[in-house]
Amino acid sequence: MLECRRFYFAGRVQGVGFRQSSVDLARGLPLSGQVRNLPDGRVELLVQGSAENCRRLLDLLKQRYAGYIVSVIEEPALRIEATGRIEIVR
């Protein structure tokens, strides 16, 4: 079953390649979504896919940015168009 989740990452997550890493780590996972910097210094990741694959991407990001992420807020989101990839929104 598909689910759509929105994650807000706080800490030192802008200017360290976080958005591109999100795209790269999602390759090979059947996920759709987008990632963008927020004006308050956080990064927002909107992701849609199976619960397992959404969690897998979150775990991969937490591992790669273990020293940078201070907190992650997760909330449900409305379904989006399935594109099969994560896109950077500028």
C-alpha positions as CSV (number, residue, x, y, z in Angstrom):
1,M,0.0,0.0,0.0
2,L,1.3,3.5,-0.9
3,E,1.7,6.1,1.7
4,C,2.8,9.7,1.4
5,R,4.9,11.3,4.2
6,R,6.5,14.7,4.7
7,F,9.7,14.9,6.7
8,Y,11.3,18.1,8.0
9,F,15.0,17.8,8.8
10,A,16.6,20.4,11.1
11,G,20.2,20.9,11.9
12,R,23.1,21.6,9.5
13,V,21.2,20.3,6.5
14,Q,21.5,23.1,4.0
15,G,24.7,23.6,2.0
16,V,26.0,20.1,2.6
17,G,24.5,18.2,-0.4
18,F,21.4,17.0,1.5
19,R,19.0,17.5,-1.4
20,Q,21.2,15.8,-3.9
21,S,21.9,13.0,-1.5
22,S,18.1,12.5,-1.1
23,V,17.8,12.1,-4.9
24,D,20.8,9.8,-5.1
25,L,19.8,7.6,-2.2
26,A,16.3,7.3,-3.6
27,R,17.5,5.9,-6.9
28,G,16.6,2.3,-7.2
29,L,13.8,2.6,-4.7
30,P,10.3,2.9,-6.2
31,L,9.6,6.4,-4.6
32,S,8.2,9.6,-5.9
33,G,8.5,13.0,-4.3
34,Q,10.4,16.2,-3.9
35,V,13.0,17.8,-1.6
36,R,13.5,21.5,-1.0
37,N,15.3,23.9,1.3
38,L,13.0,26.0,3.5
39,P,13.7,29.6,4.5
40,D,14.1,28.7,8.2
41,G,17.1,26.5,7.4
42,R,15.3,23.1,7.4
43,V,14.9,20.7,4.5
44,E,11.5,19.4,3.6
45,L,11.2,15.9,1.9
46,L,7.9,14.8,0.5
47,V,8.0,11.1,-0.4
48,Q,5.5,8.6,-1.6
49,G,5.9,4.8,-1.8
50,S,5.5,1.8,0.3
51,A,6.0,2.3,4.1
52,E,9.1,0.1,3.9
53,N,10.7,2.2,1.1
54,C,9.9,5.5,2.7
55,R,11.5,4.3,5.9
56,R,14.5,2.9,4.0
57,L,15.2,6.4,2.5
58,L,14.8,8.0,5.9
59,D,17.2,5.6,7.5
60,L,19.7,6.1,4.7
61,L,19.6,9.9,5.1
62,K,19.9,9.6,8.9
63,Q,23.0,7.4,8.5
64,R,24.7,9.6,5.9
65,Y,24.0,12.8,7.9
66,A,24.2,11.5,11.4
67,G,26.4,14.4,12.6
68,Y,24.3,17.0,10.8
69,I,20.6,16.2,11.5
70,V,19.4,17.4,14.9
71,S,15.7,16.5,14.5
72,V,13.3,15.0,12.1
73,I,9.5,15.8,12.2
74,E,7.4,13.3,10.2
75,E,3.7,13.9,9.2
76,P,1.3,12.3,6.8
77,A,0.8,14.1,3.5
78,L,-1.7,14.0,0.6
79,R,-0.9,11.7,-2.3
80,I,1.1,13.1,-5.1
81,E,1.5,12.1,-8.8
82,A,3.8,9.1,-9.0
83,T,6.9,10.0,-11.0
84,G,9.2,7.2,-9.8
85,R,11.8,9.7,-8.7
86,I,12.6,12.3,-6.1
87,E,13.1,15.8,-7.6
88,I,14.8,18.9,-6.2
89,V,12.6,21.9,-5.9
90,R,14.4,25.2,-6.0
